Amino acid sequence: MPLEIDVGMAWITSVLLCSLRLSAMLMMTPILDGFGIPARIRIFLVIALSAALVSALPHNSAAETFAAGPFFASAASELFTGALLGFGAMCAFAAFSFAGNLLDQQLGFGLANVFDPMTRAQSPLIASLFGLMAVVMFFTVDAHHALLRGFAYSLEKVPLGSAMHIVSPGLLVHQFGLIFSFGLLLAAPVLFCVYLIEIGMAVISRNLPQMNIFMISIPVKIICGLILLSILMTRLAPLFNKIFGSIFSFWEGVL
């Protein structure tokens, strides 16, 4: 049976409110930033997704208020709801950046920066690679479909135009803390390897003081760190799933 869309003021208002929630969520996540998608394409994508989601929802009485005051209040509520949902996704992706920055500091890549397409700023090498890898893995594990299903679930739990209930600060603090815990889990094996290399270099420096340990340790740490990192990449899939799963656990607690 074909889907019939009643294009009226209520439907247009609902699409606008849904697009505000969706755009606020996507602006806080680097999902689309890593592919260099033009702004016009993003706007069209947000409006198209909003129209599809609103058309699948039951009739929304909250979207029938066409007065300027209630509409702007509803728009502010949708922006807050979308930003709150985007906060959960932002913390998950920030764990990858945190792990990359830790490795950059220990391996020596923190001395040189490259252009990061995720943040549109200068960033260390491994942090940029981790950011791009996070986006690629997000689509590889089919998390983008789960993200759309979770967003549709938010439209059912928090209807368009309705105010968001008060969120527990502990839930926000817990999600923010996952940046450091997951980031350390990603970087821990390489950090431990670099720590052992530092101990070995300290022993060599103690026994051979005439050797320039600083110039020798930098390439040794880089080579060993990159080799170990390339080996670990094939074994981190369960951790990736856990990191992305924290997004939907946060959404469930918020909604």
Secondary structure as the mmCIF struct_conf table of DSSP 4:
data_model
#
loop_
_struct_conf.conf_type_id
_struct_conf.id
_struct_conf.beg_label_comp_id
_struct_conf.beg_label_asym_id
_struct_conf.beg_label_seq_id
_struct_conf.end_label_comp_id
_struct_conf.end_label_asym_id
_struct_conf.end_label_seq_id
HELX_LH_PP_P HELX_LH_PP_P1 PRO A 2 GLU A 4
BEND BEND1 GLY A 8 GLY A 8
HELX_RH_AL_P HELX_RH_AL_P1 MET A 9 MET A 27
TURN_TY1_P TURN_TY1_P1 MET A 28 MET A 28
BEND BEND2 THR A 29 THR A 29
TURN_TY1_P TURN_TY1_P2 ILE A 31 LEU A 32
HELX_RH_3T_P HELX_RH_3T_P1 ASP A 33 PHE A 35
TURN_TY1_P TURN_TY1_P3 GLY A 36 GLY A 36
HELX_RH_AL_P HELX_RH_AL_P2 ALA A 39 SER A 55
TURN_TY1_P TURN_TY1_P4 ALA A 56 ALA A 56
BEND BEND3 LEU A 57 LEU A 57
HELX_LH_PP_P HELX_LH_PP_P2 PRO A 58 HIS A 59
HELX_RH_3T_P HELX_RH_3T_P2 SER A 61 GLU A 64
BEND BEND4 ALA A 67 ALA A 67
HELX_RH_AL_P HELX_RH_AL_P3 ALA A 68 LEU A 107
TURN_TY1_P TURN_TY1_P5 GLY A 108 GLY A 108
HELX_RH_3T_P HELX_RH_3T_P3 PHE A 109 LEU A 111
BEND BEND5 ALA A 112 ALA A 112
STRN STRN1 ASN A 113 ASP A 116
TURN_TY1_P TURN_TY1_P6 PRO A 117 ARG A 120
STRN STRN2 ALA A 121 PRO A 124
HELX_RH_AL_P HELX_RH_AL_P4 LEU A 125 THR A 140
TURN_TY1_P TURN_TY1_P7 VAL A 141 ASP A 142
HELX_RH_AL_P HELX_RH_AL_P5 ALA A 143 LYS A 157
BEND BEND6 VAL A 158 VAL A 158
TURN_TY1_P TURN_TY1_P8 LEU A 160 GLY A 161
HELX_LH_PP_P HELX_LH_PP_P3 SER A 162 SER A 168
HELX_RH_AL_P HELX_RH_AL_P6 PRO A 169 ASN A 207
TURN_TY1_P TURN_TY1_P9 PRO A 209 GLN A 210
BEND BEND7 MET A 211 MET A 211
HELX_RH_AL_P HELX_RH_AL_P7 ILE A 213 LEU A 232
HELX_RH_3T_P HELX_RH_3T_P4 MET A 233 ARG A 235
HELX_RH_AL_P HELX_RH_AL_P8 ALA A 237 VAL A 254
#
